[in-house]
Amino acid sequence: MLRIELGQRKRLIEIIHSLTDRTKEAKLNGWLGEAEGLQVSLQAAGKKLAAMDQTRAQSKTRVTDLGIPQIRQP
């Protein structure tokens, strides 16, 4: 599984905007196969963005149990 780089969120949003524009252009020109392929890519990018946002939200709210400290006698 590939790790999602949270710093690339802005770039992913740019890609989504570009895919949206290209899908509209393909539909306007009647390139239905191209439009469908771009739509699949757009959906995948949207899922990746959602996963990125979920990962970011979890990293802020995650609590780690460190246990109870034990004092050792010399």
Predicted model as a PDB file, atoms N, CA, C, CB and O in Angstrom, pLDDT in the B-factor column:
MODEL        1                                                                  
ATOM      1  N   MET A   1       0.845  -1.182   0.000  1.00 45.00           N  
ATOM      2  CA  MET A   1       0.000   0.000   0.000  1.00 45.00           C  
ATOM      3  C   MET A   1       0.890   1.245   0.000  1.00 45.00           C  
ATOM      4  CB  MET A   1      -0.961  -0.001   1.227  1.00 45.00           C  
ATOM      5  O   MET A   1       1.863   1.320   0.751  1.00 45.00           O  
ATOM      6  N   LEU A   2       0.558   2.192  -0.824  1.00 62.00           N  
ATOM      7  CA  LEU A   2       1.319   3.427  -0.885  1.00 62.00           C  
ATOM      8  C   LEU A   2       0.925   4.362   0.241  1.00 62.00           C  
ATOM      9  CB  LEU A   2       1.120   4.108  -2.227  1.00 62.00           C  
ATOM     10  O   LEU A   2      -0.243   4.440   0.623  1.00 62.00           O  
ATOM     11  N   ARG A   3       1.898   5.060   0.760  1.00 70.00           N  
ATOM     12  CA  ARG A   3       1.615   6.061   1.793  1.00 70.00           C  
ATOM     13  C   ARG A   3       1.143   7.342   1.136  1.00 70.00           C  
ATOM     14  CB  ARG A   3       2.864   6.329   2.670  1.00 70.00           C  
ATOM     15  O   ARG A   3       1.624   7.731   0.072  1.00 70.00           O  
ATOM     16  N   ILE A   4       0.216   7.974   1.775  1.00 73.00           N  
ATOM     17  CA  ILE A   4      -0.299   9.246   1.273  1.00 73.00           C  
ATOM     18  C   ILE A   4       0.528  10.359   1.891  1.00 73.00           C  
ATOM     19  CB  ILE A   4      -1.822   9.422   1.601  1.00 73.00           C  
ATOM     20  O   ILE A   4       0.641  10.450   3.114  1.00 73.00           O  
ATOM     21  N   GLU A   5       1.099  11.196   1.062  1.00 80.00           N  
ATOM     22  CA  GLU A   5       1.902  12.324   1.521  1.00 80.00           C  
ATOM     23  C   GLU A   5       0.979  13.514   1.765  1.00 80.00           C  
ATOM     24  CB  GLU A   5       3.014  12.683   0.486  1.00 80.00           C  
ATOM     25  O   GLU A   5       0.455  14.101   0.818  1.00 80.00           O  
ATOM     26  N   LEU A   6       0.781  13.871   3.034  1.00 78.00           N  
ATOM     27  CA  LEU A   6      -0.165  14.923   3.387  1.00 78.00           C  
ATOM     28  C   LEU A   6       0.238  16.286   2.820  1.00 78.00           C  
ATOM     29  CB  LEU A   6      -0.292  15.014   4.892  1.00 78.00           C  
ATOM     30  O   LEU A   6      -0.620  17.145   2.613  1.00 78.00           O  
ATOM     31  N   GLY A   7       1.504  16.487   2.573  1.00 84.00           N  
ATOM     32  CA  GLY A   7       1.983  17.750   2.029  1.00 84.00           C  
ATOM     33  C   GLY A   7       1.589  17.964   0.568  1.00 84.00           C  
ATOM     34  O   GLY A   7       1.725  19.072   0.050  1.00 84.00           O  
ATOM     35  N   GLN A   8       1.107  16.926  -0.095  1.00 88.00           N  
ATOM     36  CA  GLN A   8       0.740  17.010  -1.505  1.00 88.00           C  
ATOM     37  C   GLN A   8      -0.752  17.280  -1.713  1.00 88.00           C  
ATOM     38  CB  GLN A   8       1.126  15.731  -2.207  1.00 88.00           C  
ATOM     39  O   GLN A   8      -1.255  17.147  -2.828  1.00 88.00           O  
ATOM     40  N   ARG A   9      -1.452  17.654  -0.655  1.00 89.00           N  
ATOM     41  CA  ARG A   9      -2.894  17.893  -0.755  1.00 89.00           C  
ATOM     42  C   ARG A   9      -3.223  18.980  -1.789  1.00 89.00           C  
ATOM     43  CB  ARG A   9      -3.455  18.290   0.613  1.00 89.00           C  
ATOM     44  O   ARG A   9      -4.147  18.828  -2.587  1.00 89.00           O  
ATOM     45  N   LYS A  10      -2.466  20.060  -1.763  1.00 93.00           N  
ATOM     46  CA  LYS A  10      -2.712  21.165  -2.695  1.00 93.00           C  
ATOM     47  C   LYS A  10      -2.567  20.689  -4.144  1.00 93.00           C  
ATOM     48  CB  LYS A  10      -1.739  22.336  -2.416  1.00 93.00           C  
ATOM     49  O   LYS A  10      -3.373  21.049  -5.003  1.00 93.00           O  
ATOM     50  N   ARG A  11      -1.547  19.887  -4.409  1.00 93.00           N  
ATOM     51  CA  ARG A  11      -1.322  19.355  -5.760  1.00 93.00           C  
ATOM     52  C   ARG A  11      -2.467  18.438  -6.180  1.00 93.00           C  
ATOM     53  CB  ARG A  11       0.016  18.594  -5.827  1.00 93.00           C  
ATOM     54  O   ARG A  11      -2.897  18.471  -7.332  1.00 93.00           O  
ATOM     55  N   LEU A  12      -2.958  17.626  -5.257  1.00 93.00           N  
ATOM     56  CA  LEU A  12      -4.072  16.727  -5.566  1.00 93.00           C  
ATOM     57  C   LEU A  12      -5.333  17.518  -5.909  1.00 93.00           C  
ATOM     58  CB  LEU A  12      -4.345  15.785  -4.383  1.00 93.00           C  
ATOM     59  O   LEU A  12      -6.089  17.117  -6.794  1.00 93.00           O  
ATOM     60  N   ILE A  13      -5.567  18.624  -5.228  1.00 95.00           N  
ATOM     61  CA  ILE A  13      -6.716  19.470  -5.537  1.00 95.00           C  
ATOM     62  C   ILE A  13      -6.566  20.067  -6.934  1.00 95.00           C  
ATOM     63  CB  ILE A  13      -6.869  20.589  -4.485  1.00 95.00           C  
ATOM     64  O   ILE A  13      -7.543  20.160  -7.677  1.00 95.00           O  
ATOM     65  N   GLU A  14      -5.346  20.472  -7.294  1.00 96.00           N  
ATOM     66  CA  GLU A  14      -5.102  20.977  -8.655  1.00 96.00           C  
ATOM     67  C   GLU A  14      -5.402  19.902  -9.700  1.00 96.00           C  
ATOM     68  CB  GLU A  14      -3.640  21.458  -8.799  1.00 96.00           C  
ATOM     69  O   GLU A  14      -5.984  20.191 -10.745  1.00 96.00           O  
ATOM     70  N   ILE A  15      -5.008  18.676  -9.415  1.00 95.00           N  
ATOM     71  CA  ILE A  15      -5.268  17.569 -10.332  1.00 95.00           C  
ATOM     72  C   ILE A  15      -6.764  17.341 -10.484  1.00 95.00           C  
ATOM     73  CB  ILE A  15      -4.584  16.288  -9.841  1.00 95.00           C  
ATOM     74  O   ILE A  15      -7.247  17.099 -11.591  1.00 95.00           O  
ATOM     75  N   ILE A  16      -7.497  17.415  -9.385  1.00 95.00           N  
ATOM     76  CA  ILE A  16      -8.957  17.227  -9.437  1.00 95.00           C  
ATOM     77  C   ILE A  16      -9.597  18.316 -10.280  1.00 95.00           C  
ATOM     78  CB  ILE A  16      -9.565  17.229  -8.016  1.00 95.00           C  
ATOM     79  O   ILE A  16     -10.491  18.028 -11.076  1.00 95.00           O  
ATOM     80  N   HIS A  17      -9.159  19.566 -10.122  1.00 97.00           N  
ATOM     81  CA  HIS A  17      -9.702  20.661 -10.933  1.00 97.00           C  
ATOM     82  C   HIS A  17      -9.400  20.443 -12.419  1.00 97.00           C  
ATOM     83  CB  HIS A  17      -9.122  22.013 -10.468  1.00 97.00           C  
ATOM     84  O   HIS A  17     -10.254  20.665 -13.277  1.00 97.00           O  
ATOM     85  N   SER A  18      -8.183  20.010 -12.701  1.00 97.00           N  
ATOM     86  CA  SER A  18      -7.791  19.757 -14.081  1.00 97.00           C  
ATOM     87  C   SER A  18      -8.622  18.628 -14.691  1.00 97.00           C  
ATOM     88  CB  SER A  18      -6.301  19.415 -14.155  1.00 97.00           C  
ATOM     89  O   SER A  18      -9.088  18.733 -15.826  1.00 97.00           O  
ATOM     90  N   LEU A  19      -8.801  17.558 -13.934  1.00 96.00           N  
ATOM     91  CA  LEU A  19      -9.613  16.436 -14.427  1.00 96.00           C  
ATOM     92  C   LEU A  19     -11.060  16.859 -14.669  1.00 96.00           C  
ATOM     93  CB  LEU A  19      -9.572  15.270 -13.429  1.00 96.00           C  
ATOM     94  O   LEU A  19     -11.690  16.412 -15.628  1.00 96.00           O  
ATOM     95  N   THR A  20     -11.579  17.715 -13.804  1.00 97.00           N  
ATOM     96  CA  THR A  20     -12.944  18.209 -13.974  1.00 97.00           C  
ATOM     97  C   THR A  20     -13.067  19.012 -15.269  1.00 97.00           C  
ATOM     98  CB  THR A  20     -13.359  19.074 -12.766  1.00 97.00           C  
ATOM     99  O   THR A  20     -14.012  18.829 -16.037  1.00 97.00           O  
ATOM    100  N   ASP A  21     -12.105  19.901 -15.501  1.00 97.00           N  
ATOM    101  CA  ASP A  21     -12.107  20.707 -16.731  1.00 97.00           C  
ATOM    102  C   ASP A  21     -11.976  19.833 -17.973  1.00 97.00           C  
ATOM    103  CB  ASP A  21     -10.970  21.734 -16.697  1.00 97.00           C  
ATOM    104  O   ASP A  21     -12.675  20.041 -18.964  1.00 97.00           O  
ATOM    105  N   ARG A  22     -11.072  18.850 -17.914  1.00 97.00           N  
ATOM    106  CA  ARG A  22     -10.863  17.969 -19.064  1.00 97.00           C  
ATOM    107  C   ARG A  22     -12.087  17.096 -19.339  1.00 97.00           C  
ATOM    108  CB  ARG A  22      -9.639  17.087 -18.834  1.00 97.00           C  
ATOM    109  O   ARG A  22     -12.387  16.791 -20.493  1.00 97.00           O  
ATOM    110  N   THR A  23     -12.790  16.695 -18.282  1.00 97.00           N  
ATOM    111  CA  THR A  23     -14.009  15.905 -18.457  1.00 97.00           C  
ATOM    112  C   THR A  23     -15.083  16.731 -19.154  1.00 97.00           C  
ATOM    113  CB  THR A  23     -14.526  15.395 -17.098  1.00 97.00           C  
ATOM    114  O   THR A  23     -15.762  16.246 -20.059  1.00 97.00           O  
ATOM    115  N   LYS A  24     -15.230  17.982 -18.726  1.00 97.00           N  
ATOM    116  CA  LYS A  24     -16.207  18.873 -19.373  1.00 97.00           C  
ATOM    117  C   LYS A  24     -15.872  19.069 -20.842  1.00 97.00           C  
ATOM    118  CB  LYS A  24     -16.254  20.236 -18.661  1.00 97.00           C  
ATOM    119  O   LYS A  24     -16.760  19.039 -21.694  1.00 97.00           O  
ATOM    120  N   GLU A  25     -14.585  19.271 -21.145  1.00 97.00           N  
ATOM    121  CA  GLU A  25     -14.152  19.464 -22.520  1.00 97.00           C  
ATOM    122  C   GLU A  25     -14.435  18.218 -23.360  1.00 97.00           C  
ATOM    123  CB  GLU A  25     -12.659  19.809 -22.564  1.00 97.00           C  
ATOM    124  O   GLU A  25     -14.894  18.325 -24.497  1.00 97.00           O  
ATOM    125  N   ALA A  26     -14.166  17.054 -22.807  1.00 97.00           N  
ATOM    126  CA  ALA A  26     -14.399  15.809 -23.543  1.00 97.00           C  
ATOM    127  C   ALA A  26     -15.888  15.611 -23.833  1.00 97.00           C  
ATOM    128  CB  ALA A  26     -13.851  14.609 -22.751  1.00 97.00           C  
ATOM    129  O   ALA A  26     -16.255  15.171 -24.922  1.00 97.00           O  
ATOM    130  N   LYS A  27     -16.734  15.931 -22.871  1.00 96.00           N  
ATOM    131  CA  LYS A  27     -18.182  15.800 -23.086  1.00 96.00           C  
ATOM    132  C   LYS A  27     -18.668  16.795 -24.136  1.00 96.00           C  
ATOM    133  CB  LYS A  27     -18.947  16.011 -21.765  1.00 96.00           C  
ATOM    134  O   LYS A  27     -19.517  16.470 -24.966  1.00 96.00           O  
ATOM    135  N   LEU A  28     -18.123  18.009 -24.091  1.00 97.00           N  
ATOM    136  CA  LEU A  28     -18.495  19.022 -25.075  1.00 97.00           C  
ATOM    137  C   LEU A  28     -18.143  18.593 -26.499  1.00 97.00           C  
ATOM    138  CB  LEU A  28     -17.810  20.341 -24.750  1.00 97.00           C  
ATOM    139  O   LEU A  28     -18.895  18.859 -27.437  1.00 97.00           O  
ATOM    140  N   ASN A  29     -16.999  17.928 -26.655  1.00 96.00           N  
ATOM    141  CA  ASN A  29     -16.540  17.504 -27.968  1.00 96.00           C  
ATOM    142  C   ASN A  29     -17.074  16.135 -28.382  1.00 96.00           C  
ATOM    143  CB  ASN A  29     -15.047  17.483 -27.993  1.00 96.00           C  
ATOM    144  O   ASN A  29     -16.770  15.645 -29.470  1.00 96.00           O  
ATOM    145  N   GLY A  30     -17.866  15.529 -27.513  1.00 96.00           N  
ATOM    146  CA  GLY A  30     -18.452  14.241 -27.848  1.00 96.00           C  
ATOM    147  C   GLY A  30     -17.504  13.064 -27.707  1.00 96.00           C  
ATOM    148  O   GLY A  30     -17.743  12.003 -28.283  1.00 96.00           O  
ATOM    149  N   TRP A  31     -16.441  13.239 -26.955  1.00 95.00           N  
ATOM    150  CA  TRP A  31     -15.483  12.160 -26.742  1.00 95.00           C  
ATOM    151  C   TRP A  31     -15.927  11.360 -25.515  1.00 95.00           C  
ATOM    152  CB  TRP A  31     -14.027  12.719 -26.558  1.00 95.00           C  
ATOM    153  O   TRP A  31     -15.364  11.501 -24.430  1.00 95.00           O  
ATOM    154  N   LEU A  32     -16.929  10.533 -25.705  1.00 95.00           N  
ATOM    155  CA  LEU A  32     -17.556   9.855 -24.571  1.00 95.00           C  
ATOM    156  C   LEU A  32     -16.614   8.868 -23.878  1.00 95.00           C  
ATOM    157  CB  LEU A  32     -18.800   9.127 -25.035  1.00 95.00           C  
ATOM    158  O   LEU A  32     -16.630   8.765 -22.652  1.00 95.00           O  
ATOM    159  N   GLY A  33     -15.793   8.142 -24.644  1.00 95.00           N  
ATOM    160  CA  GLY A  33     -14.841   7.216 -24.040  1.00 95.00           C  
ATOM    161  C   GLY A  33     -13.802   7.941 -23.199  1.00 95.00           C  
ATOM    162  O   GLY A  33     -13.464   7.511 -22.096  1.00 95.00           O  
ATOM    163  N   GLU A  34     -13.309   9.034 -23.733  1.00 96.00           N  
ATOM    164  CA  GLU A  34     -12.336   9.858 -23.002  1.00 96.00           C  
ATOM    165  C   GLU A  34     -12.968  10.429 -21.732  1.00 96.00           C  
ATOM    166  CB  GLU A  34     -11.808  11.005 -23.901  1.00 96.00           C  
ATOM    167  O   GLU A  34     -12.348  10.435 -20.668  1.00 96.00           O  
ATOM    168  N   ALA A  35     -14.199  10.907 -21.855  1.00 96.00           N  
ATOM    169  CA  ALA A  35     -14.897  11.473 -20.700  1.00 96.00           C  
ATOM    170  C   ALA A  35     -15.083  10.418 -19.608  1.00 96.00           C  
ATOM    171  CB  ALA A  35     -16.263  12.046 -21.124  1.00 96.00           C  
ATOM    172  O   ALA A  35     -14.942  10.708 -18.420  1.00 96.00           O  
ATOM    173  N   GLU A  36     -15.400   9.197 -20.025  1.00 97.00           N  
ATOM    174  CA  GLU A  36     -15.607   8.131 -19.042  1.00 97.00           C  
ATOM    175  C   GLU A  36     -14.297   7.784 -18.339  1.00 97.00           C  
ATOM    176  CB  GLU A  36     -16.195   6.877 -19.720  1.00 97.00           C  
ATOM    177  O   GLU A  36     -14.278   7.593 -17.123  1.00 97.00           O  
ATOM    178  N   GLY A  37     -13.207   7.703 -19.090  1.00 96.00           N  
ATOM    179  CA  GLY A  37     -11.904   7.432 -18.489  1.00 96.00           C  
ATOM    180  C   GLY A  37     -11.479   8.521 -17.524  1.00 96.00           C  
ATOM    181  O   GLY A  37     -10.946   8.234 -16.452  1.00 96.00           O  
ATOM    182  N   LEU A  38     -11.712   9.767 -17.901  1.00 96.00           N  
ATOM    183  CA  LEU A  38     -11.380  10.885 -17.017  1.00 96.00           C  
ATOM    184  C   LEU A  38     -12.246  10.865 -15.760  1.00 96.00           C  
ATOM    185  CB  LEU A  38     -11.551  12.220 -17.755  1.00 96.00           C  
ATOM    186  O   LEU A  38     -11.786  11.224 -14.676  1.00 96.00           O  
ATOM    187  N   GLN A  39     -13.491  10.447 -15.909  1.00 97.00           N  
ATOM    188  CA  GLN A  39     -14.409  10.376 -14.763  1.00 97.00           C  
ATOM    189  C   GLN A  39     -13.911   9.331 -13.754  1.00 97.00           C  
ATOM    190  CB  GLN A  39     -15.855  10.030 -15.238  1.00 97.00           C  
ATOM    191  O   GLN A  39     -13.989   9.542 -12.544  1.00 97.00           O  
ATOM    192  N   VAL A  40     -13.401   8.205 -14.263  1.00 96.00           N  
ATOM    193  CA  VAL A  40     -12.841   7.177 -13.376  1.00 96.00           C  
ATOM    194  C   VAL A  40     -11.641   7.741 -12.619  1.00 96.00           C  
ATOM    195  CB  VAL A  40     -12.427   5.914 -14.185  1.00 96.00           C  
ATOM    196  O   VAL A  40     -11.512   7.530 -11.413  1.00 96.00           O  
ATOM    197  N   SER A  41     -10.773   8.448 -13.315  1.00 96.00           N  
ATOM    198  CA  SER A  41      -9.607   9.067 -12.673  1.00 96.00           C  
ATOM    199  C   SER A  41     -10.034  10.112 -11.652  1.00 96.00           C  
ATOM    200  CB  SER A  41      -8.692   9.707 -13.724  1.00 96.00           C  
ATOM    201  O   SER A  41      -9.428  10.226 -10.586  1.00 96.00           O  
ATOM    202  N   LEU A  42     -11.063  10.865 -11.970  1.00 96.00           N  
ATOM    203  CA  LEU A  42     -11.577  11.890 -11.062  1.00 96.00           C  
ATOM    204  C   LEU A  42     -12.120  11.261  -9.785  1.00 96.00           C  
ATOM    205  CB  LEU A  42     -12.672  12.717 -11.750  1.00 96.00           C  
ATOM    206  O   LEU A  42     -11.889  11.774  -8.690  1.00 96.00           O  
ATOM    207  N   GLN A  43     -12.837  10.159  -9.922  1.00 96.00           N  
ATOM    208  CA  GLN A  43     -13.362   9.465  -8.742  1.00 96.00           C  
ATOM    209  C   GLN A  43     -12.231   8.931  -7.862  1.00 96.00           C  
ATOM    210  CB  GLN A  43     -14.284   8.312  -9.167  1.00 96.00           C  
ATOM    211  O   GLN A  43     -12.295   9.022  -6.636  1.00 96.00           O  
ATOM    212  N   ALA A  44     -11.196   8.374  -8.495  1.00 94.00           N  
ATOM    213  CA  ALA A  44     -10.052   7.856  -7.732  1.00 94.00           C  
ATOM    214  C   ALA A  44      -9.332   8.983  -6.997  1.00 94.00           C  
ATOM    215  CB  ALA A  44      -9.068   7.123  -8.665  1.00 94.00           C  
ATOM    216  O   ALA A  44      -8.931   8.815  -5.845  1.00 94.00           O  
ATOM    217  N   ALA A  45      -9.169  10.121  -7.650  1.00 94.00           N  
ATOM    218  CA  ALA A  45      -8.523  11.263  -7.011  1.00 94.00           C  
ATOM    219  C   ALA A  45      -9.368  11.779  -5.844  1.00 94.00           C  
ATOM    220  CB  ALA A  45      -8.284  12.387  -8.037  1.00 94.00           C  
ATOM    221  O   ALA A  45      -8.830  12.177  -4.811  1.00 94.00           O  
ATOM    222  N   GLY A  46     -10.684  11.770  -6.013  1.00 94.00           N  
ATOM    223  CA  GLY A  46     -11.571  12.187  -4.930  1.00 94.00           C  
ATOM    224  C   GLY A  46     -11.470  11.261  -3.726  1.00 94.00           C  
ATOM    225  O   GLY A  46     -11.494  11.715  -2.582  1.00 94.00           O  
ATOM    226  N   LYS A  47     -11.356   9.953  -3.987  1.00 93.00           N  
ATOM    227  CA  LYS A  47     -11.204   8.993  -2.889  1.00 93.00           C  
ATOM    228  C   LYS A  47      -9.874   9.191  -2.180  1.00 93.00           C  
ATOM    229  CB  LYS A  47     -11.314   7.553  -3.410  1.00 93.00           C  
ATOM    230  O   LYS A  47      -9.794   9.087  -0.956  1.00 93.00           O  
ATOM    231  N   LYS A  48      -8.839   9.474  -2.946  1.00 91.00           N  
ATOM    232  CA  LYS A  48      -7.525   9.705  -2.356  1.00 91.00           C  
ATOM    233  C   LYS A  48      -7.542  10.965  -1.490  1.00 91.00           C  
ATOM    234  CB  LYS A  48      -6.453   9.824  -3.456  1.00 91.00           C  
ATOM    235  O   LYS A  48      -6.941  10.987  -0.416  1.00 91.00           O  
ATOM    236  N   LEU A  49      -8.226  12.010  -1.951  1.00 92.00           N  
ATOM    237  CA  LEU A  49      -8.341  13.239  -1.168  1.00 92.00           C  
ATOM    238  C   LEU A  49      -9.102  12.975   0.130  1.00 92.00           C  
ATOM    239  CB  LEU A  49      -9.046  14.341  -1.988  1.00 92.00           C  
ATOM    240  O   LEU A  49      -8.719  13.469   1.191  1.00 92.00           O  
ATOM    241  N   ALA A  50     -10.178  12.197   0.042  1.00 92.00           N  
ATOM    242  CA  ALA A  50     -10.950  11.864   1.241  1.00 92.00           C  
ATOM    243  C   ALA A  50     -10.096  11.064   2.222  1.00 92.00           C  
ATOM    244  CB  ALA A  50     -12.220  11.070   0.867  1.00 92.00           C  
ATOM    245  O   ALA A  50     -10.148  11.304   3.428  1.00 92.00           O  
ATOM    246  N   ALA A  51      -9.308  10.111   1.711  1.00 87.00           N  
ATOM    247  CA  ALA A  51      -8.427   9.323   2.573  1.00 87.00           C  
ATOM    248  C   ALA A  51      -7.373  10.208   3.215  1.00 87.00           C  
ATOM    249  CB  ALA A  51      -7.757   8.197   1.776  1.00 87.00           C  
ATOM    250  O   ALA A  51      -7.020  10.024   4.380  1.00 87.00           O  
ATOM    251  N   MET A  52      -6.872  11.171   2.446  1.00 87.00           N  
ATOM    252  CA  MET A  52      -5.877  12.096   2.965  1.00 87.00           C  
ATOM    253  C   MET A  52      -6.460  12.931   4.101  1.00 87.00           C  
ATOM    254  CB  MET A  52      -5.357  13.004   1.847  1.00 87.00           C  
ATOM    255  O   MET A  52      -5.816  13.124   5.132  1.00 87.00           O  
ATOM    256  N   ASP A  53      -7.674  13.422   3.908  1.00 88.00           N  
ATOM    257  CA  ASP A  53      -8.328  14.222   4.946  1.00 88.00           C  
ATOM    258  C   ASP A  53      -8.625  13.377   6.188  1.00 88.00           C  
ATOM    259  CB  ASP A  53      -9.630  14.839   4.403  1.00 88.00           C  
ATOM    260  O   ASP A  53      -8.505  13.857   7.315  1.00 88.00           O  
ATOM    261  N   GLN A  54      -9.009  12.123   5.973  1.00 85.00           N  
ATOM    262  CA  GLN A  54      -9.287  11.232   7.097  1.00 85.00           C  
ATOM    263  C   GLN A  54      -8.000  10.945   7.879  1.00 85.00           C  
ATOM    264  CB  GLN A  54      -9.922   9.911   6.597  1.00 85.00           C  
ATOM    265  O   GLN A  54      -8.006  10.927   9.110  1.00 85.00           O  
ATOM    266  N   THR A  55      -6.913  10.725   7.165  1.00 80.00           N  
ATOM    267  CA  THR A  55      -5.630  10.470   7.810  1.00 80.00           C  
ATOM    268  C   THR A  55      -5.189  11.687   8.615  1.00 80.00           C  
ATOM    269  CB  THR A  55      -4.563  10.104   6.766  1.00 80.00           C  
ATOM    270  O   THR A  55      -4.694  11.559   9.735  1.00 80.00           O  
ATOM    271  N   ARG A  56      -5.374  12.857   8.037  1.00 77.00           N  
ATOM    272  CA  ARG A  56      -5.005  14.099   8.738  1.00 77.00           C  
ATOM    273  C   ARG A  56      -5.838  14.265  10.009  1.00 77.00           C  
ATOM    274  CB  ARG A  56      -5.198  15.328   7.811  1.00 77.00           C  
ATOM    275  O   ARG A  56      -5.306  14.645  11.052  1.00 77.00           O  
ATOM    276  N   ALA A  57      -7.143  13.982   9.929  1.00 76.00           N  
ATOM    277  CA  ALA A  57      -8.018  14.123  11.091  1.00 76.00           C  
ATOM    278  C   ALA A  57      -7.648  13.105  12.171  1.00 76.00           C  
ATOM    279  CB  ALA A  57      -9.494  13.953  10.678  1.00 76.00           C  
ATOM    280  O   ALA A  57      -7.663  13.431  13.358  1.00 76.00           O  
ATOM    281  N   GLN A  58      -7.317  11.884  11.771  1.00 72.00           N  
ATOM    282  CA  GLN A  58      -6.945  10.865  12.745  1.00 72.00           C  
ATOM    283  C   GLN A  58      -5.634  11.194  13.429  1.00 72.00           C  
ATOM    284  CB  GLN A  58      -6.851   9.512  12.078  1.00 72.00           C  
ATOM    285  O   GLN A  58      -5.477  10.941  14.623  1.00 72.00           O  
ATOM    286  N   SER A  59      -4.696  11.749  12.694  1.00 65.00           N  
ATOM    287  CA  SER A  59      -3.396  12.039  13.288  1.00 65.00           C  
ATOM    288  C   SER A  59      -3.498  13.145  14.334  1.00 65.00           C  
ATOM    289  CB  SER A  59      -2.395  12.433  12.204  1.00 65.00           C  
ATOM    290  O   SER A  59      -2.658  13.221  15.231  1.00 65.00           O  
ATOM    291  N   LYS A  60      -4.500  13.993  14.235  1.00 65.00           N  
ATOM    292  CA  LYS A  60      -4.668  15.070  15.211  1.00 65.00           C  
ATOM    293  C   LYS A  60      -5.387  14.585  16.462  1.00 65.00           C  
ATOM    294  CB  LYS A  60      -5.435  16.230  14.590  1.00 65.00           C  
ATOM    295  O   LYS A  60      -5.205  15.152  17.540  1.00 65.00           O  
ATOM    296  N   THR A  61      -6.205  13.537  16.329  1.00 62.00           N  
ATOM    297  CA  THR A  61      -7.036  13.116  17.451  1.00 62.00           C  
ATOM    298  C   THR A  61      -6.591  11.784  18.049  1.00 62.00           C  
ATOM    299  CB  THR A  61      -8.472  13.016  17.011  1.00 62.00           C  
ATOM    300  O   THR A  61      -7.204  11.306  19.004  1.00 62.00           O  
ATOM    301  N   ARG A  62      -5.559  11.189  17.516  1.00 63.00           N  
ATOM    302  CA  ARG A  62      -5.125   9.882  17.990  1.00 63.00           C  
ATOM    303  C   ARG A  62      -4.473  10.018  19.364  1.00 63.00           C  
ATOM    304  CB  ARG A  62      -4.148   9.232  16.985  1.00 63.00           C  
ATOM    305  O   ARG A  62      -3.659  10.912  19.593  1.00 63.00           O  
ATOM    306  N   VAL A  63      -4.847   9.112  20.275  1.00 69.00           N  
ATOM    307  CA  VAL A  63      -4.300   9.091  21.621  1.00 69.00           C  
ATOM    308  C   VAL A  63      -3.502   7.812  21.763  1.00 69.00           C  
ATOM    309  CB  VAL A  63      -5.423   9.191  22.706  1.00 69.00           C  
ATOM    310  O   VAL A  63      -3.964   6.733  21.390  1.00 69.00           O  
ATOM    311  N   THR A  64      -2.320   7.936  22.297  1.00 74.00           N  
ATOM    312  CA  THR A  64      -1.474   6.764  22.504  1.00 74.00           C  
ATOM    313  C   THR A  64      -1.396   6.455  23.982  1.00 74.00           C  
ATOM    314  CB  THR A  64      -0.064   6.985  21.921  1.00 74.00           C  
ATOM    315  O   THR A  64      -1.056   7.318  24.791  1.00 74.00           O  
ATOM    316  N   ASP A  65      -1.714   5.221  24.331  1.00 77.00           N  
ATOM    317  CA  ASP A  65      -1.648   4.783  25.717  1.00 77.00           C  
ATOM    318  C   ASP A  65      -0.215   4.383  26.024  1.00 77.00           C  
ATOM    319  CB  ASP A  65      -2.631   3.606  25.989  1.00 77.00           C  
ATOM    320  O   ASP A  65       0.304   3.427  25.449  1.00 77.00           O  
ATOM    321  N   LEU A  66       0.411   5.099  26.914  1.00 82.00           N  
ATOM    322  CA  LEU A  66       1.794   4.812  27.287  1.00 82.00           C  
ATOM    323  C   LEU A  66       1.882   3.898  28.495  1.00 82.00           C  
ATOM    324  CB  LEU A  66       2.536   6.097  27.567  1.00 82.00           C  
ATOM    325  O   LEU A  66       2.979   3.509  28.897  1.00 82.00           O  
ATOM    326  N   GLY A  67       0.769   3.556  29.067  1.00 84.00           N  
ATOM    327  CA  GLY A  67       0.769   2.665  30.227  1.00 84.00           C  
ATOM    328  C   GLY A  67       1.098   3.422  31.506  1.00 84.00           C  
ATOM    329  O   GLY A  67       1.281   4.639  31.503  1.00 84.00           O  
ATOM    330  N   ILE A  68       1.168   2.677  32.585  1.00 86.00           N  
ATOM    331  CA  ILE A  68       1.474   3.276  33.882  1.00 86.00           C  
ATOM    332  C   ILE A  68       2.974   3.121  34.120  1.00 86.00           C  
ATOM    333  CB  ILE A  68       0.637   2.608  35.040  1.00 86.00           C  
ATOM    334  O   ILE A  68       3.506   2.017  34.002  1.00 86.00           O  
ATOM    335  N   PRO A  69       3.656   4.206  34.450  1.00 84.00           N  
ATOM    336  CA  PRO A  69       5.098   4.100  34.691  1.00 84.00           C  
ATOM    337  C   PRO A  69       5.379   3.242  35.933  1.00 84.00           C  
ATOM    338  CB  PRO A  69       5.721   5.509  34.861  1.00 84.00           C  
ATOM    339  O   PRO A  69       4.654   3.306  36.926  1.00 84.00           O  
ATOM    340  N   GLN A  70       6.422   2.458  35.856  1.00 85.00           N  
ATOM    341  CA  GLN A  70       6.814   1.619  36.983  1.00 85.00           C  
ATOM    342  C   GLN A  70       8.144   2.118  37.528  1.00 85.00           C  
ATOM    343  CB  GLN A  70       6.910   0.123  36.565  1.00 85.00           C  
ATOM    344  O   GLN A  70       9.086   2.377  36.779  1.00 85.00           O  
ATOM    345  N   ILE A  71       8.199   2.244  38.824  1.00 86.00           N  
ATOM    346  CA  ILE A  71       9.426   2.680  39.481  1.00 86.00           C  
ATOM    347  C   ILE A  71      10.190   1.434  39.901  1.00 86.00           C  
ATOM    348  CB  ILE A  71       9.126   3.609  40.711  1.00 86.00           C  
ATOM    349  O   ILE A  71       9.665   0.595  40.633  1.00 86.00           O  
ATOM    350  N   ARG A  72      11.406   1.317  39.446  1.00 85.00           N  
ATOM    351  CA  ARG A  72      12.215   0.142  39.759  1.00 85.00           C  
ATOM    352  C   ARG A  72      13.058   0.416  41.007  1.00 85.00           C  
ATOM    353  CB  ARG A  72      13.124  -0.237  38.555  1.00 85.00           C  
ATOM    354  O   ARG A  72      13.636   1.491  41.166  1.00 85.00           O  
ATOM    355  N   GLN A  73      13.107  -0.562  41.862  1.00 84.00           N  
ATOM    356  CA  GLN A  73      13.916  -0.456  43.087  1.00 84.00           C  
ATOM    357  C   GLN A  73      15.360  -0.849  42.755  1.00 84.00           C  
ATOM    358  CB  GLN A  73      13.335  -1.370  44.238  1.00 84.00           C  
ATOM    359  O   GLN A  73      15.588  -1.834  42.052  1.00 84.00           O  
ATOM    360  N   PRO A  74      16.341  -0.076  43.262  1.00 77.00           N  
ATOM    361  CA  PRO A  74      17.753  -0.408  42.992  1.00 77.00           C  
ATOM    362  C   PRO A  74      18.204  -1.674  43.697  1.00 77.00           C  
ATOM    363  CB  PRO A  74      18.647   0.739  43.412  1.00 77.00           C  
ATOM    364  O   PRO A  74      19.360  -2.076  43.565  1.00 77.00           O  
TER     365      PRO A  74                                                      
ENDMDL                                                                          
END                                                                             
